[in-house]
Amino acid sequence: MLVLPSNSRSVDGVLNRKMSNTHIPRWNLLLFQFQIFIVYFYAGLRKLNPDWVTGHSVAIVGNHWVFMPLRLLLTTEQISQYILHYGGLIFDLIEGYLLVFAKTRMIGIALGLYFHICNSQIFTIGIFPYAMLATMPIYCSPDWPKKSIMTLLPRWRHYFSLDTPIKYSASNCYYDCSDESIIQDDIQKQSHDSTADKNRTVRTTNKGIQRFGFRDRMTVAILGFYVCLQLFLPYSHFITQGYNSWNERGLYGYSWDMMVNTWSYPRIKIKVVDLTNGSQYNVRPKIFTDGARHSVVRWSTYPSMIKQYGDCIAKQMKKSHGIKQPAVYFDIWKSMNGRLQQRLVDPRIDIATAPWSPWRKTPWLMPLLANLTIWRSKIPELRKRYAINDRSRILHCYTDFPGYSIENVVPIGLKANLTVLDGEISVNVSNHVYKLMAKRTIKLPTNTSHNITVVSQTPAVYFYRIENSTLTQILAQKNQNETQNSSHSKIKILIITFRKDVQKIIGKIINFLWDKGQIYHTIALNTAKAIYNILENENATNSIFVT
C-alpha cells in the first residue's frame, strides 16, 4: 500500500483533486486480492497435517460459548471434530475461491463474517480477525464504495469526489480504444475543463495500447519477485532453522500458521548458578516480562526467544545480585496438541552461553518424541478408568529421556500416585530409591520432594494421579444437595436426556455418512484405476498391429 499508485480514493485524493477519481491499473487490485487469497489457501494447506485432521489441534475450545446453539444438537467432541477442525480446514481451502467468483461471493462473505467473528471471541490474536474482515470488500466490484456513498446526502458526496468526472491515467493504465464511444463520453464529461485538458485526454485515449517500455518491464519484474516471495515464505523454514520448534515452524506471526498448534506448559523452572562460588538462585518465569500468560507461552516456545530471555536474565542478575559469571538453566516442559508432557530444552545447557544461529538447527532443543504420540489416544481411557471427571481428580502424563531427572513435591492436602506406563524409572523419596517398571504404581508422600530419573534405554512414560480429598467431599455434598433439591425438576431432566439422545443419533448419522463416503471414495478410485488399465491395455494391443 505504500508504493502502489492506488490513491484515487484515498486521503491524498481528497486533498489533491488532480489525482482523485482517477483510474488505477487493474494489477493493483489483483495484487491485494492475491495477498489475501494466499492467506486463506495456505492456512488450509497448513491444516493438512495429522494433528489437525484427527482433531487434536484446538480440541480444548469445543466448549466455548460461541458454539452454544450447536450444543443443542452436537456434543463438545463432535463440535471440535466436525465444526472446528473439518469446517476450518474446508473453509480455508475454499474461502479464497468463494470470494473471487461473483456468483459465490456473498456466500464467502457470510462464511468469512461468521469465521472471523468467532475467532475474535475464541482466540487472543489481536487485530488479525478484524483486519481480515476489512479486506473482504476488495473482492467486490471496484465501484461498490461509490454506490454505497451515493445513498448519502449530496453534501457528503462532494467530499468523496463523486461529482468529479472520471480521469484517465496516461502514465499507469493502458486502454483499448477500439470503442470510440469511450472517447466521446470522456470528452463530454470533461466539457467544463480547459481545452488543454481536452486535448490531453483525447491524445491519451487515442494512444490506445502504449509501448511496453523499460519502466513497465521493471514493474513486472518486481511484481514477479514479490509474488514468488509470498509463495515461498510459508515453506522457507528449512532456511531459518534456528527459529523452528517441535512443529518445524518458526518465526511466529505468520497468519497461515495461526492456531495450527495448541501448547500447554505445566512446568517452567529457571535456575541461575554463580560459577564463581556455586550459589544457586531460582527465578520466577514472569519476573522480567509483563506477567501475562501469553507472554510466557510465547517466549517459552521458540528457541530464539528462549535465548533472548536467557541473555536478559543473565544481564539482570549481574546488575541486581552482582553475579560475575551467571549460568542460566531452563527446564521447560510442554505439551503440543494434547501429547504427553515432555522437555523442550536441555536443562543441562547454559542458555546464556549456548550457541544459537537463525540459519542452523538449535542444538540444545530436545526432539519431539513423535513415536510416543500413540499414548495420546489412551489418555481418555485413563481418565475414564480413574474417574477423572471433576476438579477433585487430576491426571498428568509425562515422558522423559533416558538419564534425565525431574524433582517434584506433592502439596499438603493432596494424595498422589505415580504409575509407569512404559520404560523404567527410579524414584528417590527421602533417600530411599524405588525402581518402577511398566504397570507399577507407588504412593507418594505429601510435603516431601521426590526425584524421578529415567533408567531405561528408551524414553519412559508415566503419569501422576492426584486427588484432593477435601474438594472431593465438598463436590460430593454439593451433588447430593442438588439431587435432593431437583426432585421437582423432572422436565429439566427429561430435556437434558432428550438432548443427549439427539446428540447420539446425530453422531451416529454423521459417522455413517462419513464411513459411506470413504467407501464410495475407495470404489471410485478403484473404478478409475480399472478404466485406466483397460485403456492402457487397449492402446498397447493396438500398437502391436500398427504397420
LINQUI-V482434 format. One record per residue. N is the residue number from 1. RES is the residue in one letter. SS is DSSP state (h for helix, s for strand, l for the rest). NEAR is the number of other C-alpha atoms within 8 Angstrom. Layout:
n=N res=RES ss=SS near=NEAR
n=N res=RES ss=SS near=NEAR
//
This chain:
n=1 res=M ss=l near=4
n=2 res=L ss=l near=3
n=3 res=V ss=l near=4
n=4 res=L ss=l near=6
n=5 res=P ss=l near=6
n=6 res=S ss=l near=9
n=7 res=N ss=l near=10
n=8 res=S ss=l near=12
n=9 res=R ss=l near=11
n=10 res=S ss=l near=9
n=11 res=V ss=h near=7
n=12 res=D ss=h near=11
n=13 res=G ss=h near=14
n=14 res=V ss=h near=12
n=15 res=L ss=h near=6
n=16 res=N ss=l near=8
n=17 res=R ss=l near=8
n=18 res=K ss=l near=5
n=19 res=M ss=l near=10
n=20 res=S ss=l near=14
n=21 res=N ss=l near=13
n=22 res=T ss=s near=10
n=23 res=H ss=l near=10
n=24 res=I ss=l near=11
n=25 res=P ss=l near=9
n=26 res=R ss=h near=6
n=27 res=W ss=h near=6
n=28 res=N ss=h near=11
n=29 res=L ss=h near=9
n=30 res=L ss=h near=8
n=31 res=L ss=h near=8
n=32 res=F ss=h near=9
n=33 res=Q ss=h near=10
n=34 res=F ss=h near=8
n=35 res=Q ss=h near=9
n=36 res=I ss=h near=10
n=37 res=F ss=h near=10
n=38 res=I ss=h near=11
n=39 res=V ss=h near=10
n=40 res=Y ss=h near=13
n=41 res=F ss=h near=13
n=42 res=Y ss=h near=12
n=43 res=A ss=h near=15
n=44 res=G ss=h near=15
n=45 res=L ss=h near=8
n=46 res=R ss=h near=10
n=47 res=K ss=l near=10
n=48 res=L ss=l near=9
n=49 res=N ss=l near=7
n=50 res=P ss=h near=6
n=51 res=D ss=h near=9
n=52 res=W ss=h near=13
n=53 res=V ss=h near=11
n=54 res=T ss=l near=7
n=55 res=G ss=l near=11
n=56 res=H ss=l near=10
n=57 res=S ss=l near=13
n=58 res=V ss=l near=16
n=59 res=A ss=h near=10
n=60 res=I ss=h near=6
n=61 res=V ss=h near=8
n=62 res=G ss=l near=12
n=63 res=N ss=l near=8
n=64 res=H ss=l near=8
n=65 res=W ss=h near=5
n=66 res=V ss=h near=8
n=67 res=F ss=h near=10
n=68 res=M ss=l near=9
n=69 res=P ss=l near=6
n=70 res=L ss=h near=8
n=71 res=R ss=h near=10
n=72 res=L ss=h near=8
n=73 res=L ss=l near=9
n=74 res=L ss=l near=11
n=75 res=T ss=l near=8
n=76 res=T ss=h near=9
n=77 res=E ss=h near=8
n=78 res=Q ss=h near=10
n=79 res=I ss=h near=14
n=80 res=S ss=h near=15
n=81 res=Q ss=h near=12
n=82 res=Y ss=h near=9
n=83 res=I ss=h near=10
n=84 res=L ss=h near=11
n=85 res=H ss=h near=14
n=86 res=Y ss=h near=10
n=87 res=G ss=h near=9
n=88 res=G ss=h near=10
n=89 res=L ss=h near=11
n=90 res=I ss=h near=9
n=91 res=F ss=h near=10
n=92 res=D ss=h near=13
n=93 res=L ss=h near=13
n=94 res=I ss=h near=9
n=95 res=E ss=h near=13
n=96 res=G ss=h near=14
n=97 res=Y ss=h near=8
n=98 res=L ss=h near=11
n=99 res=L ss=h near=14
n=100 res=V ss=h near=9
n=101 res=F ss=l near=8
n=102 res=A ss=h near=8
n=103 res=K ss=h near=5
n=104 res=T ss=h near=10
n=105 res=R ss=h near=13
n=106 res=M ss=h near=9
n=107 res=I ss=h near=8
n=108 res=G ss=h near=12
n=109 res=I ss=h near=10
n=110 res=A ss=h near=8
n=111 res=L ss=h near=10
n=112 res=G ss=h near=10
n=113 res=L ss=h near=9
n=114 res=Y ss=h near=8
n=115 res=F ss=h near=8
n=116 res=H ss=h near=12
n=117 res=I ss=h near=10
n=118 res=C ss=h near=9
n=119 res=N ss=h near=9
n=120 res=S ss=h near=12
n=121 res=Q ss=h near=8
n=122 res=I ss=h near=9
n=123 res=F ss=l near=6
n=124 res=T ss=l near=6
n=125 res=I ss=l near=7
n=126 res=G ss=l near=6
n=127 res=I ss=l near=6
n=128 res=F ss=h near=7
n=129 res=P ss=h near=12
n=130 res=Y ss=h near=10
n=131 res=A ss=h near=8
n=132 res=M ss=h near=9
n=133 res=L ss=h near=10
n=134 res=A ss=h near=7
n=135 res=T ss=h near=8
n=136 res=M ss=h near=10
n=137 res=P ss=h near=6
n=138 res=I ss=h near=10
n=139 res=Y ss=h near=9
n=140 res=C ss=l near=9
n=141 res=S ss=l near=6
n=142 res=P ss=l near=6
n=143 res=D ss=l near=6
n=144 res=W ss=h near=8
n=145 res=P ss=h near=7
n=146 res=K ss=h near=8
n=147 res=K ss=h near=8
n=148 res=S ss=h near=8
n=149 res=I ss=h near=8
n=150 res=M ss=l near=10
n=151 res=T ss=l near=6
n=152 res=L ss=l near=8
n=153 res=L ss=l near=7
n=154 res=P ss=h near=7
n=155 res=R ss=h near=6
n=156 res=W ss=h near=8
n=157 res=R ss=h near=13
n=158 res=H ss=h near=9
n=159 res=Y ss=h near=8
n=160 res=F ss=l near=8
n=161 res=S ss=l near=11
n=162 res=L ss=l near=11
n=163 res=D ss=l near=6
n=164 res=T ss=l near=6
n=165 res=P ss=l near=8
n=166 res=I ss=l near=8
n=167 res=K ss=s near=7
n=168 res=Y ss=l near=10
n=169 res=S ss=l near=10
n=170 res=A ss=l near=7
n=171 res=S ss=l near=4
n=172 res=N ss=l near=7
n=173 res=C ss=l near=10
n=174 res=Y ss=l near=9
n=175 res=Y ss=l near=7
n=176 res=D ss=l near=7
n=177 res=C ss=l near=11
n=178 res=S ss=l near=4
n=179 res=D ss=l near=7
n=180 res=E ss=h near=7
n=181 res=S ss=h near=6
n=182 res=I ss=h near=8
n=183 res=I ss=h near=12
n=184 res=Q ss=h near=8
n=185 res=D ss=h near=8
n=186 res=D ss=h near=10
n=187 res=I ss=h near=11
n=188 res=Q ss=h near=7
n=189 res=K ss=h near=8
n=190 res=Q ss=l near=9
n=191 res=S ss=l near=8
n=192 res=H ss=l near=5
n=193 res=D ss=l near=7
n=194 res=S ss=l near=7
n=195 res=T ss=h near=6
n=196 res=A ss=h near=6
n=197 res=D ss=h near=8
n=198 res=K ss=h near=12
n=199 res=N ss=h near=8
n=200 res=R ss=h near=8
n=201 res=T ss=h near=11
n=202 res=V ss=h near=10
n=203 res=R ss=h near=8
n=204 res=T ss=h near=11
n=205 res=T ss=h near=11
n=206 res=N ss=h near=8
n=207 res=K ss=l near=8
n=208 res=G ss=l near=10
n=209 res=I ss=l near=7
n=210 res=Q ss=l near=6
n=211 res=R ss=l near=4
n=212 res=F ss=l near=6
n=213 res=G ss=l near=6
n=214 res=F ss=h near=6
n=215 res=R ss=h near=6
n=216 res=D ss=h near=8
n=217 res=R ss=h near=9
n=218 res=M ss=h near=8
n=219 res=T ss=h near=8
n=220 res=V ss=h near=8
n=221 res=A ss=h near=8
n=222 res=I ss=h near=8
n=223 res=L ss=h near=8
n=224 res=G ss=h near=8
n=225 res=F ss=h near=8
n=226 res=Y ss=h near=8
n=227 res=V ss=h near=8
n=228 res=C ss=h near=8
n=229 res=L ss=h near=8
n=230 res=Q ss=h near=9
n=231 res=L ss=h near=8
n=232 res=F ss=h near=8
n=233 res=L ss=h near=8
n=234 res=P ss=l near=10
n=235 res=Y ss=l near=6
n=236 res=S ss=l near=8
n=237 res=H ss=l near=12
n=238 res=F ss=l near=6
n=239 res=I ss=l near=6
n=240 res=T ss=l near=12
n=241 res=Q ss=h near=14
n=242 res=G ss=h near=14
n=243 res=Y ss=h near=12
n=244 res=N ss=l near=15
n=245 res=S ss=l near=11
n=246 res=W ss=l near=7
n=247 res=N ss=l near=5
n=248 res=E ss=l near=8
n=249 res=R ss=l near=11
n=250 res=G ss=l near=12
n=251 res=L ss=l near=7
n=252 res=Y ss=l near=6
n=253 res=G ss=l near=6
n=254 res=Y ss=l near=8
n=255 res=S ss=h near=7
n=256 res=W ss=h near=11
n=257 res=D ss=h near=11
n=258 res=M ss=l near=9
n=259 res=M ss=l near=7
n=260 res=V ss=l near=10
n=261 res=N ss=l near=9
n=262 res=T ss=l near=10
n=263 res=W ss=s near=9
n=264 res=S ss=s near=8
n=265 res=Y ss=s near=10
n=266 res=P ss=s near=7
n=267 res=R ss=s near=8
n=268 res=I ss=s near=10
n=269 res=K ss=s near=11
n=270 res=I ss=s near=12
n=271 res=K ss=s near=11
n=272 res=V ss=s near=13
n=273 res=V ss=s near=11
n=274 res=D ss=s near=13
n=275 res=L ss=l near=9
n=276 res=T ss=l near=6
n=277 res=N ss=l near=5
n=278 res=G ss=l near=7
n=279 res=S ss=l near=7
n=280 res=Q ss=s near=8
n=281 res=Y ss=s near=7
n=282 res=N ss=s near=8
n=283 res=V ss=s near=9
n=284 res=R ss=l near=7
n=285 res=P ss=l near=9
n=286 res=K ss=l near=9
n=287 res=I ss=l near=8
n=288 res=F ss=l near=7
n=289 res=T ss=l near=8
n=290 res=D ss=l near=7
n=291 res=G ss=l near=9
n=292 res=A ss=l near=8
n=293 res=R ss=h near=6
n=294 res=H ss=h near=6
n=295 res=S ss=h near=10
n=296 res=V ss=h near=12
n=297 res=V ss=h near=11
n=298 res=R ss=h near=9
n=299 res=W ss=h near=10
n=300 res=S ss=l near=10
n=301 res=T ss=l near=10
n=302 res=Y ss=l near=12
n=303 res=P ss=h near=13
n=304 res=S ss=h near=10
n=305 res=M ss=h near=11
n=306 res=I ss=h near=12
n=307 res=K ss=h near=11
n=308 res=Q ss=h near=8
n=309 res=Y ss=h near=9
n=310 res=G ss=h near=11
n=311 res=D ss=h near=10
n=312 res=C ss=h near=8
n=313 res=I ss=h near=10
n=314 res=A ss=h near=13
n=315 res=K ss=h near=8
n=316 res=Q ss=h near=8
n=317 res=M ss=h near=11
n=318 res=K ss=h near=12
n=319 res=K ss=h near=8
n=320 res=S ss=h near=6
n=321 res=H ss=h near=6
n=322 res=G ss=l near=7
n=323 res=I ss=l near=9
n=324 res=K ss=l near=7
n=325 res=Q ss=l near=8
n=326 res=P ss=s near=13
n=327 res=A ss=s near=13
n=328 res=V ss=s near=14
n=329 res=Y ss=s near=12
n=330 res=F ss=s near=12
n=331 res=D ss=s near=13
n=332 res=I ss=s near=13
n=333 res=W ss=s near=12
n=334 res=K ss=s near=13
n=335 res=S ss=s near=12
n=336 res=M ss=s near=10
n=337 res=N ss=l near=11
n=338 res=G ss=l near=9
n=339 res=R ss=l near=9
n=340 res=L ss=l near=12
n=341 res=Q ss=s near=11
n=342 res=Q ss=s near=10
n=343 res=R ss=s near=11
n=344 res=L ss=l near=13
n=345 res=V ss=s near=10
n=346 res=D ss=l near=11
n=347 res=P ss=l near=9
n=348 res=R ss=l near=5
n=349 res=I ss=l near=8
n=350 res=D ss=l near=10
n=351 res=I ss=l near=13
n=352 res=A ss=l near=11
n=353 res=T ss=l near=6
n=354 res=A ss=l near=8
n=355 res=P ss=l near=6
n=356 res=W ss=l near=10
n=357 res=S ss=l near=8
n=358 res=P ss=l near=10
n=359 res=W ss=l near=8
n=360 res=R ss=l near=9
n=361 res=K ss=l near=9
n=362 res=T ss=l near=11
n=363 res=P ss=l near=6
n=364 res=W ss=l near=8
n=365 res=L ss=s near=10
n=366 res=M ss=l near=8
n=367 res=P ss=l near=6
n=368 res=L ss=l near=6
n=369 res=L ss=l near=6
n=370 res=A ss=h near=5
n=371 res=N ss=h near=5
n=372 res=L ss=h near=7
n=373 res=T ss=h near=10
n=374 res=I ss=h near=7
n=375 res=W ss=h near=9
n=376 res=R ss=h near=10
n=377 res=S ss=h near=8
n=378 res=K ss=h near=8
n=379 res=I ss=h near=8
n=380 res=P ss=h near=7
n=381 res=E ss=h near=8
n=382 res=L ss=h near=8
n=383 res=R ss=h near=11
n=384 res=K ss=h near=9
n=385 res=R ss=h near=7
n=386 res=Y ss=l near=6
n=387 res=A ss=l near=7
n=388 res=I ss=l near=10
n=389 res=N ss=l near=7
n=390 res=D ss=l near=5
n=391 res=R ss=l near=6
n=392 res=S ss=l near=10
n=393 res=R ss=s near=13
n=394 res=I ss=s near=10
n=395 res=L ss=s near=10
n=396 res=H ss=s near=7
n=397 res=C ss=s near=10
n=398 res=Y ss=s near=10
n=399 res=T ss=s near=11
n=400 res=D ss=s near=11
n=401 res=F ss=l near=9
n=402 res=P ss=l near=12
n=403 res=G ss=l near=8
n=404 res=Y ss=l near=8
n=405 res=S ss=s near=8
n=406 res=I ss=s near=7
n=407 res=E ss=s near=8
n=408 res=N ss=s near=7
n=409 res=V ss=s near=9
n=410 res=V ss=l near=13
n=411 res=P ss=l near=7
n=412 res=I ss=l near=6
n=413 res=G ss=l near=8
n=414 res=L ss=s near=11
n=415 res=K ss=s near=12
n=416 res=A ss=s near=13
n=417 res=N ss=s near=11
n=418 res=L ss=s near=12
n=419 res=T ss=s near=13
n=420 res=V ss=s near=17
n=421 res=L ss=s near=12
n=422 res=D ss=s near=11
n=423 res=G ss=l near=14
n=424 res=E ss=l near=13
n=425 res=I ss=s near=14
n=426 res=S ss=s near=12
n=427 res=V ss=s near=13
n=428 res=N ss=s near=11
n=429 res=V ss=s near=10
n=430 res=S ss=l near=7
n=431 res=N ss=l near=5
n=432 res=H ss=s near=7
n=433 res=V ss=s near=8
n=434 res=Y ss=s near=7
n=435 res=K ss=s near=8
n=436 res=L ss=s near=11
n=437 res=M ss=l near=11
n=438 res=A ss=l near=10
n=439 res=K ss=l near=8
n=440 res=R ss=l near=9
n=441 res=T ss=s near=9
n=442 res=I ss=s near=7
n=443 res=K ss=s near=7
n=444 res=L ss=s near=9
n=445 res=P ss=l near=8
n=446 res=T ss=l near=12
n=447 res=N ss=l near=8
n=448 res=T ss=l near=9
n=449 res=S ss=s near=10
n=450 res=H ss=s near=11
n=451 res=N ss=s near=11
n=452 res=I ss=s near=11
n=453 res=T ss=s near=12
n=454 res=V ss=s near=16
n=455 res=V ss=l near=9
n=456 res=S ss=l near=11
n=457 res=Q ss=l near=6
n=458 res=T ss=l near=7
n=459 res=P ss=l near=12
n=460 res=A ss=s near=16
n=461 res=V ss=s near=12
n=462 res=Y ss=s near=12
n=463 res=F ss=s near=12
n=464 res=Y ss=s near=12
n=465 res=R ss=s near=12
n=466 res=I ss=s near=11
n=467 res=E ss=s near=11
n=468 res=N ss=s near=11
n=469 res=S ss=h near=10
n=470 res=T ss=h near=7
n=471 res=L ss=h near=9
n=472 res=T ss=h near=11
n=473 res=Q ss=h near=8
n=474 res=I ss=h near=8
n=475 res=L ss=h near=9
n=476 res=A ss=h near=8
n=477 res=Q ss=h near=8
n=478 res=K ss=h near=8
n=479 res=N ss=h near=8
n=480 res=Q ss=h near=8
n=481 res=N ss=h near=8
n=482 res=E ss=h near=8
n=483 res=T ss=h near=8
n=484 res=Q ss=h near=7
n=485 res=N ss=h near=7
n=486 res=S ss=l near=8
n=487 res=S ss=l near=7
n=488 res=H ss=l near=5
n=489 res=S ss=l near=7
n=490 res=K ss=h near=8
n=491 res=I ss=h near=6
n=492 res=K ss=h near=7
n=493 res=I ss=h near=8
n=494 res=L ss=h near=8
n=495 res=I ss=h near=8
n=496 res=I ss=h near=8
n=497 res=T ss=h near=8
n=498 res=F ss=h near=8
n=499 res=R ss=h near=10
n=500 res=K ss=h near=8
n=501 res=D ss=h near=8
n=502 res=V ss=h near=9
n=503 res=Q ss=h near=12
n=504 res=K ss=h near=8
n=505 res=I ss=h near=8
n=506 res=I ss=h near=10
n=507 res=G ss=h near=10
n=508 res=K ss=h near=8
n=509 res=I ss=h near=8
n=510 res=I ss=h near=8
n=511 res=N ss=h near=8
n=512 res=F ss=h near=8
n=513 res=L ss=h near=8
n=514 res=W ss=h near=8
n=515 res=D ss=h near=8
n=516 res=K ss=h near=8
n=517 res=G ss=h near=8
n=518 res=Q ss=h near=8
n=519 res=I ss=h near=8
n=520 res=Y ss=h near=8
n=521 res=H ss=h near=8
n=522 res=T ss=h near=8
n=523 res=I ss=h near=8
n=524 res=A ss=h near=8
n=525 res=L ss=h near=8
n=526 res=N ss=h near=8
n=527 res=T ss=h near=8
n=528 res=A ss=h near=8
n=529 res=K ss=h near=8
n=530 res=A ss=h near=8
n=531 res=I ss=h near=8
n=532 res=Y ss=h near=8
n=533 res=N ss=h near=8
n=534 res=I ss=h near=8
n=535 res=L ss=h near=8
n=536 res=E ss=h near=8
n=537 res=N ss=h near=8
n=538 res=E ss=h near=8
n=539 res=N ss=h near=8
n=540 res=A ss=h near=8
n=541 res=T ss=h near=8
n=542 res=N ss=h near=8
n=543 res=S ss=h near=7
n=544 res=I ss=h near=6
n=545 res=F ss=l near=6
n=546 res=V ss=l near=5
n=547 res=T ss=l near=2
//
